[in-house]
Amino acid sequence: MNATADVVIVGGGLEGTATAWALSQRGVTDVFVAERSTVGSGMTGKSSGIVRCHYGVSSLAAMATSSLDVFEKPEQFLGDHATDIGFRQTGYVVGVGEPNVGALRNSLAAQRAVGVQTEEIGVDEVAKMWPHADLTPFAAFGWEARGGYGDAYQTAQAFAISARNAGVRVRQSCEVTELIVAGDKVTGVRLADGTEVSAETVVIATGVWTQPFLARYGVDVPISVHREQIVMLSPGIDLGPVPVFSDLVSLQYVRPDVNSEILFGNSDLAELEIADPDHYLNRADEAFIDLTVDKISTRFPGFTDAAITTSYAGCYDVTPDWNPVISRTGIAGLVVAAGFSGHGFKIAPAVGRLVADLVVEGASSDPRIPESDFRLSRFTEGDLLKSPFPYVGAGEMR
């Protein structure tokens, strides 16, 4: 049987469900979300879940800070079912060495200009937060009391439930095999079972699978798929409450997790490990384990009895400037939200709202977040979205 909708969203991960939720909040509820497996079953569940607003790109900082209200008060924005979406407001601290002090201070000032609650703090304050860390190489620190970490899978589920409650159709085990295009306009999608769903607007929120899907329609979204590894550790001591710590000296980040564990991630992303998102090693390899041991033991010499408990890997959908595409395309009615390059979780509520803006009004409703920043055409125009305050050695994620 064929069907119709005002909007079809291809992909039931975090960004797709956030878009469905945001559209429903705007009163657009004739929405059909097609997820080929189950909600949040792709790379959403592999997110390290860091929540921070520390971006040199002002529009990204604004997206992150505007998303905080949803993380802090999920039941207000997502409904009574969303009393706990996994967000833990531990705070977020970022430390830099001497070469990056100027960039840090300029970035903090730019962040405050778009509403981020952030400040510079001294080494003594950080030492109280992380008493087991060697802080001698750091020259300056930024602090966000509202930062922390969350659970991307739980958050996607909450978005989906909220959208469903408003009347949105979320279909799982529902694979979209192709777009239906008439001339220069999309008119719907075709499903694996042959069903056609007609729609005025189609939103592609397929993450690491976006580039090959759209290439056959002449839409080039320049995404490289990069395998990213995560290691979970038992520190061997009682850490107590600690914030997320982004170490831009040795290029690592750590955050607390359940069962008194800590999550370790590598911030040195100068070289990509290109991967097939359907066939990749879903755990840390030996080289990464060695890197973890080296970086953790250097920064946290007090972890003398630390032990690795488990590891996993996911894939980033990386664009040439490490920033997302949230954009209309050359095909009328076709919108893309992909290429999040590791930023997707912390800005997801704002991503949904921006896509809803593009669908309903054609432009962003938030002057701090111009839709032109995330336009697809910036790559062919050579106008990449880059921080004016790049960090030496850690520019990709800032």
N, C-alpha and C positions, 0 to 999 in steps of 0.2 A: 504494500500500500504506500502511496506517496503522501507526503505531508508538506505543510507550509509553516513558516515562522517569520517573524520580523528579522531575527538575527540568529544565525547559526554560529556556534563557537566550536572550533575543531581543537580538541584537547581539554581533558578534564584534570589537568594538574593545577598547581597553585595559581598561575596567572589566568588560566581559563576560568576557574571557579571564582576568582576574585572579580573578573570581568562580569560574569553572570550575576554575582551579588551586586556589583555597582550598578549594572543596568536595572536590576530589580528595584534598587533604591531610587532610581530616576523614573520609576513607573513603567519601564519597558520589561514586560514579563513574558511576552510571546517569544521566548528564547529557547533554543534547542542546543544543548551541550552534548557533543558526541565524543565519548572517550573509548578508545579501542580496547582498553583493559578495565581497570577500576580507578576510581577517583584517587589521584595522588600516587599512582603506582609507578610512574616514571621516575625522573630525576628529583621530583619533589621530595621523596622520602630519603634522598641522599644528602640533603642540605645540612651544612654544619649549624645553621640556625642562628648565626650571629645577628644581633640587632644593634646597629650603630647608625649615626648620622654623619660620621666623619668622612666627608667627601669634599674634594676641591672643586668639583663641578657643582655649582650652586643649585641647579635644578634637581640633581640627584639628592643633595642634602635636604632640599625642601620636600622631596617625595618621601624621604626617610622619616623626617620629623612629622609630616602630616599623617604618616602611617602609625605613629606611636599610639595615638588615641585608641585605635582599634585593638592593638596588642594589650594596652593597659585596661581597657573597658570593653572586652569582647561581647559581653551580654548586652550592652547598650547598642552596639552596632550590628551584631550578628544574631541576637536573640537569646532567649533564656537557656537554650541548649549549650551555649558557648561560654559557660562559666569558667572553664579552664581549657585554653587552647595550647597550653604548654609554655607560655611566656613566663620567664623568671627575670625580674628586674634587679639584676646583680650590680649593674653599673658597667661602664666600659672605659678602659684606660688605654691610651696609645702612647708609646714612648719612641723617641727618635734620638739619633746621635747628633753631634755638632753640625754636620753638613746640612741637616734638614730642619734646624731650629727655625730659620726664617720661613720656610715653607709651612711648618706647623702653625706658627703664629698667624701668618696671613690666611691660612685655611680656616683656623678657628674664627677669625674675625669675619670672614665671608660666610661661614656657617651661621654665626649669630645674626647676620644681616637678613637671613631668610627664616629666622625663628628657632634655630637650633639652640637648645640650652646646653652650652658647653663652655669650658674654661680651662685655662692652664693651671696646673697644680705642681707643687714641688716634690722632690724626691722623697722627703720625709713622709709625706702623705701616702705616696705609693708604697713605701716600705711598710707602712702599717697595713695596707690592703694585702700585699704580697710579701710577707716577712721572710719567705724562703727563697726569694729571687735575688740574684746578683744584679744590682741596678747601676753598678759603676760605669758601664759604657754609655749610659743615657745622659742626654743634655737637657731634655725638656719633655714634658708630658701633657697630654690633653685628657680631659675627664668629662664624661657624660653620665650623670647620675641616672638618667632615664634609660640608658642602654641595658643590654643583657643578652639573653638568648631565648629561643623558642623552638617550637616543633612545627616544621612546615607541613608535615602530613596531617596533624590534627587541625592545623589552621585551614588547609584545603578542604577537609571534611566539613568544618564549620561554615566556610563560605558556601559549599554545595548545599548543605542543609538549609541555610538561610535563603538561598536562591530558590530551592524547591518549595519552601514554605510560602514564598511569594508567588508561586505559580510557574517558575521556570522548569522546563523538562530537562532532566539530566539522565542521559542514557549511557550505561556502561556496556562493555562488550559490543561496542558499536563503532566499527571502523569506517572512517571516511576514505574512500579509495580515489576519489577525484573531485575536482571542482567542476561545476557546470558553468560555462562561460559563453555568453552570446555577444559576439563582437568584442567591444572593449569593456564589458560589464559582467560581473559575476551574478548569476541568478540562482545559485544554490549549490548543493553538494550531492554526490551519489555515494551511497553506503555499500558495504561489501555484499549485502544481500540483494542489491539491486534497487533498493528504495531510493527515491529522489526526494530531497527536502528542499523546497523552493524558499528563497529568502532574498530580501533586498540587500542585506549585509552579511558577509561572512568574515569572522575573525579567526585568524590562524594563531593559535597559542600552543605550538607543538615543540617548542624548545629545540633540543639537539636534532630533531628530525625535520626541521623546517626547511633547510636549504634544498635538499633533494626533492621534497614535495612540491615546492613552488617553482623550482627551476624549469619544470616542463611547461609552465605557463609564461615563461619569459620574465619571471620576477626573481631577480638575483638578490638574495639576502646573504651577504658574505659572512657565513658562520663557519668556524672551525670547531670541531668537537675535541675537547681536551679532557683526558682522564685526570681526576683529582682524588688524591688518597687522604684518608683520615685514620688516625690511630687513637684508640682509647687506652688510657693508662690508669692504673691505681698508683697514687703518689707514695704510698707506704707510710703516710703520716696523716693526721687529721688537719686538713687545711682550714676548716671553719668556712665562714662565708667569704668568698673571693670574687672579684669582678672578672669579666672578660678582659684579657690582656693581649693587646696587639703590639708585638715587639718588632719594630721596624729597624732594629739594629741587626739582629740575627735572622730576621725575616721569618717569623713564626707567629702563630696565634694560639692561645689556649683559653679554654673556658671550662667552668665546672659543669658537671653532669650528675645524673642520679647515681645513687650507690657510692657517693664520695669519689667518683672517678673524674678525670679531666679529659677533655677532647683536645687533640693536637692537630693543627693544620699547618702546612707550609705556605708562607707568603712570597716565596721566591718563584715568580711565574714568568721569568724572562724567557724560558724555553717551554714550549707546549709539548705535551705527550699526546699526539694525535691518536684518536681511538675510534672504533666502530661502536656506537651506542647500543647496538644489539648484541655485540660480542666483545666483551672486555673483561679483564681480570678484576673481579669484585672483592679485592682485598689488597692490602699494602704488600708490595714486593720487598725483597730483601734489601735492596738499595734504599728504599724509603724507610724501612725499619732502622737501618744504620743511621740515616739522616736524622730521624726522630730521636734516637738515643743521643746523638752528638749534640743536637740543638737543645734538648731538654736538660741534659746534664750540664751543659755550659750555662744556661740561664737559671736553672734551678738546682744548684749544687746540694741543696738540703734534701733532695729526693734520693737519698742513698739507698732506699729499699723499694724504689719504684719498679713496677712491672707492667708490661703490656698485657692488656686483657683481651682485646680484639681489634679488628680493623675492618674497614670497608672502603669502597671507592664508588664514585659517581662521575658524571661527565658535565662539564661546563659547555654551554653554547656561546662561543667567544667570537665577538666581532673585532674588526681591525683596531678600533679604539677602545675596546673593552667596555663598551656602553651599549645599552639596549636599543632595539628598533621598536618603536611604538608609533605606528605610522599608517596612513593611507598609502596605497600603491598606485601604479599606473593602470591597474584594472579597477574601474569604478565599483564601489561597494566592497572592495577587499581591503581588510585591515590586518596588519601584522603586529603581534606582540611577542617578540622572541629576541634571542641574542643577549640574554641577561648577564652573561659573563661572570656569574657568581654573586650578583647583586640582588637577585630576584626575590628572596624571601623578605628581606627587611623593607622593601618598597612595594610589596604586593598590593596592599590596599590602595595605594596611590596609583599603581599601574591600572588596576581595575577602573578607578575613577577617570583616569586619562583616556582609556579606551572608550568608556561610556561617553565621555565628552566628544570624542571624535565621531562616534556613531550618531549621537543625538544632535550635536551642534556643529561638528566639523572643526572645532578648535578647543583648546584647553580653557577651562573656567578658572584656573588658578594662575594669576600673572607671574608667580614665582616659578612656574613649570611650563614654559612655552613649548608647545608641541613641536616647534621647528627644531629644537635641540635633538629630538629623537627621530627625525625624518629619515626615511630610507635613502633618500637621494644624497645625503651628505657624503656618502662614500664615493660616488661617481663625481661629485663636485669637489672632492678633495678638502672638504671642510669638516674634519673629524672633531668629535666632541672630546676635548681634553681638558684636564685641570690646568688652570693658570699657575698652580703652585705644586708642580710635580715633586715627588720624593725621589731622591737618588736611590735606585735599587728596588723601589716598590711602587713604581708609577702605574702598573697595570690595574691595581685594585683600588685606586684612590681617585 
